Amino acid sequence: MDPNPRSTFRNRVLASGLVTREQLETTIESLWPAGETGPAPAQHLADEQLANRLVEEGLLNRWQATEILRGHSKFYLGPYRLLDSIGQGGMGQVYKAEHTIMGRIVAVKVLPLHKASPEAVTGFMREIRAQAQLDHGNLVRALDAGYDRKVHYLVTEYVPGTDLRKLVRRQGKLGMAAAASIISQAAIGLEHAHESGLIHRDVKPGNILVTPEGRAKVSDLGLIAFLDNDPVPGWQKNKTVGTADYLSPEQIKSPGNLTPASDIYSLGCTLYYTVTGKVPFPGGTQREKSLAHCQARPIDPRRFNPELSDEFVDVIWAMMEKDVSQRISSAAEVVARLAPWVTGEQLALAAYQSGSGVLQGATPPPVRAGGSLPPSGSLSDTQPSFDFGPYPSTTGDESPSQGSQATHPVASASDETLPTGPSRERPSKLQILLESSRGLPVELQRRSGLPPLALTMVILGVSAAIACLLAIAISSL
């Protein structure tokens, strides 16, 4: 039976290579009521009805059916079958795919034809070659690359889970231990890149992927720069690239002369966002944000997250120091400075020393997301907050600029994969990390029901009593 050549949808189904003619005919027949006679059923089926049945039969998934209805029919790139759209990377569209022979699930980044200018192709090839140099547990690994019917593509490992930006938007600001674990792992990956002579130039929450087990991986090397013999084209050499909310001052002032310290500043901005749910300089234009990164200080993060300790905030300020000579100079130092808040026996340092990037044997820390974002009456993320002055000596919604850019992760699922409902049977390690208690002082206050001042007085009284008993015991010896 002819599956109705007048239906462009059915022609595209066959052209896609996802469904055979025999499978399509069988599906059409299954939609015709038993015992009916008359014209061929294909002439009376709506495309949407047939699409739904092809999905029910498992011949197409929902994304594939929707794309075919929209007019697309190309679902293969070399040996890879496209399964879903993951998002938009810095240099192109990203898809979840399957190797047709090996059955391995991967992420495929594609440079669209309409963007394939000579400059874009050069940049895409730089990304491919740069990522091929890196092999580390805290960096998204490149697996393959190819060129199929005028389309360039890069194949990387597929990382299930979500990116840090989505995680914070869903869970709320993170506690110190959870944030330290994720940022330390990202720093471990960046240290490997820096040792290989590469600078990321676009470190931000959207480019840090977090798996359900709590492993973090840095993704999207589309803007990477080489420290030595940098092959960046002349048209881009002195151009400021990156994301306005996370640009280092030197990316703005001297983009052609960057060091790994630039990534440290961006990672510091990322840590600020992780524990506050706010970008350092919310609101304003990109020019105003750039000026703020060069001259202003962010609002103290403790205003948004009072549970942050002075020591933890000091690390944030040290990472975000505007003077490069005063800033934390290496990603390895970031790992060392955050080690006190990482669970176990300074597992971040152990992972860094082993080169694995995996916090082996880690017990999820007793911290949770730190509560919801500030109430609606507090400072909005979109309200300008530029405060031009020195850094302190001690210590809702996304910013429009971050929300509007095409910087989704290279390899994360389009839908969140962490169980969220109360009916989940077994929480992931990451959920335990985020949902456990927020620390001893807060837990004591919760259990006792006493106001903070009263609880403090009780603790001081108990401490004084213990000191007196010890003194008596010593004097009697």
C-alpha positions, -999 to 999 in steps of 0.1 A, spaced: 0 0 0 13 35 -8 15 55 25 -1 84 7 25 104 -13 4 135 -8 14 136 29 47 154 33 48 141 69 48 105 57 74 112 31 96 129 58 91 99 81 105 76 54 133 101 44 144 102 81 155 66 80 140 61 114 110 41 102 108 16 73 81 16 47 68 -17 60 66 -3 96 48 28 84 22 8 64 16 -15 94 11 15 117 -13 31 93 -33 -1 90 -35 -4 128 -53 30 129 -81 18 106 -110 4 126 -115 -34 122 -142 -43 96 -141 -8 80 -142 -7 42 -136 21 18 -107 43 8 -72 35 20 -70 47 57 -39 68 49 -60 93 30 -80 101 61 -54 101 89 -42 134 103 -4 137 105 -6 144 143 -27 112 147 -1 91 128 27 108 147 12 99 180 8 63 170 44 60 158 55 73 192 32 48 210 47 20 189 82 30 199 92 37 163 98 74 170 103 93 202 83 124 210 111 148 200 117 130 167 80 130 158 77 167 167 107 176 145 93 157 116 60 175 119 80 207 118 96 197 85 129 181 95 140 148 82 177 145 90 184 125 121 218 109 113 252 123 114 278 97 104 271 67 126 251 87 151 213 87 154 199 119 170 176 112 199 168 146 215 178 182 215 199 191 246 204 228 241 225 255 225 262 256 231 285 286 225 292 275 189 262 254 179 233 231 186 237 201 209 219 168 206 217 136 226 225 108 202 233 71 200 261 53 181 242 30 158 267 2 161 281 5 196 248 16 212 267 42 232 248 74 242 267 105 235 263 143 230 267 157 195 275 193 190 267 206 155 278 237 137 246 247 118 250 254 81 236 289 84 264 297 109 292 279 90 311 310 80 349 306 76 355 322 110 329 300 127 344 268 111 378 279 123 365 284 158 347 251 158 378 233 147 398 250 174 373 237 200 375 202 186 413 202 187 415 218 222 390 193 237 409 164 221 440 174 241 421 170 274 413 138 292 401 143 328 373 132 350 362 167 357 361 178 321 336 167 295 356 143 272 357 145 234 351 111 218 349 118 181 344 144 154 333 143 118 319 160 87 287 148 71 268 164 42 284 198 48 278 196 86 307 197 111 301 180 144 319 172 177 310 141 198 315 142 235 305 121 264 269 124 275 266 136 311 232 129 327 219 153 352 218 191 350 240 221 350 248 242 381 226 271 370 195 249 366 204 232 399 205 265 418 173 277 401 155 246 411 170 238 446 178 274 457 211 286 469 235 259 481 251 255 515 289 258 519 298 221 518 277 214 487 291 245 469 326 237 479 324 202 466 311 213 432 334 242 428 364 222 439 357 196 413 354 223 386 387 238 398 403 203 395 392 201 359 403 237 352 437 230 367 442 201 342 432 224 313 456 252 326 485 227 329 477 217 293 482 254 283 445 262 278 422 289 293 385 283 293 373 320 291 337 311 297 335 296 332 300 300 346 272 279 363 257 269 329 290 253 319 294 232 350 275 199 347 264 181 379 254 144 378 229 128 402 259 113 420 273 148 427 302 147 402 309 180 385 323 184 350 333 216 332 319 218 297 317 239 265 352 248 253 340 269 224 358 300 236 390 283 248 423 301 243 458 287 242 485 301 265 514 295 241 513 301 203 476 309 205 460 303 170 431 326 178 423 345 145 433 381 144 397 392 143 391 376 177 425 381 193 416 413 212 379 408 214 361 404 247 344 370 247 325 352 274 295 360 296 289 394 310 280 382 345 312 363 349 339 383 330 372 390 347 384 425 347 413 416 324 389 399 299 374 434 295 406 455 296 431 432 279 414 402 263 445 393 243 467 389 273 449 364 296 463 340 322 446 311 342 438 337 369 410 349 346 392 316 349 397 318 387 378 351 388 350 337 367 349 306 390 347 330 420 317 347 404 302 312 399 308 303 436 291 336 445 261 326 424 260 291 438 257 302 475 235 333 469 213 325 438 224 358 425 250 369 399 276 393 414 262 424 396 225 418 387 206 442 365 220 468 341 234 466 306 264 446 295 285 478 295 274 485 331 282 450 342 316 452 326 323 485 344 312 469 376 335 439 372 364 464 368 355 489 396 327 478 419 323 453 447 293 429 448 268 430 476 282 409 505 269 373 499 259 370 536 231 394 528 215 366 507 229 336 527 235 345 564 248 310 570 280 317 552 310 319 575 336 348 573 363 323 562 342 310 533 334 346 521 371 354 523 377 326 498 351 342 474 367 376 478 402 361 471 389 345 439 372 377 428 400 401 436 403 426 408 441 429 411 455 398 394 486 399 417 463 397 448 439 371 434 442 333 441 466 324 413 458 288 405 429 264 404 449 241 427 450 268 454 412 272 450 409 234 458 432 239 488 413 269 502 379 251 498 391 219 513 379 226 549 343 226 536 346 194 515 334 162 532 357 135 545 395 137 549 399 167 526 387 147 496 390 175 472 428 175 477 429 138 475 410 138 442 433 165 429 464 146 438 451 114 423 441 132 391 408 113 391 385 142 398 363 118 417 357 122 454 361 85 462 343 72 492 327 106 500 299 107 524 274 134 515 281 164 538 256 175 564 244 205 543 213 212 523 204 238 498 203 265 524 166 274 521 147 292 494 158 323 476 154 356 494 117 367 499 102 389 473 107 419 495 144 416 494 168 428 466 158 415 432 183 398 410 175 423 383 179 454 405 211 472 398 235 468 427 267 485 416 286 498 446 319 514 435 344 509 464 369 486 478 363 449 487 353 443 523 383 434 543 366 405 560 342 388 559 145 349 423 152 352 390 182 351 367 200 382 355 187 390 321 221 388 305 227 353 317 192 341 309 193 353 273 225 339 260 229 307 242 253 290 266 235 258 276 257 228 286 274 206 260 261 174 275 232 175 299 197 163 295 171 187 283 148 177 311 160 176 347 169 140 356 170 143 394 139 129 411 119 157 426 86 144 439 79 131 473 73 96 459 109 91 449 121 58 463 158 64 466 174 99 466 206 104 447 239 113 463 235 148 451 201 152 466 214 139 499 242 164 496 217 192 491 189 182 515 208 171 546 212 193 576 227 228 573 254 225 600 256 220 638 246 255 650 215 256 629 206 220 639 211 228 676 188 258 673 162 238 654 161 210 680 162 232 710 136 257 698 155 285 715 162 319 699 198 324 687 207 347 716 193 323 742 210 293 726 243 312 726 240 320 763 232 283 770 263 272 751 285 297 768 271 286 802 278 250 795 313 258 783 320 278 815 307 250 837 329 225 819 359 248 823 352 251 861 350 214 865 383 209 847 399 235 868 387 218 900 399 184 888 433 198 879 437 216 912 429 184 932 457 165 915 
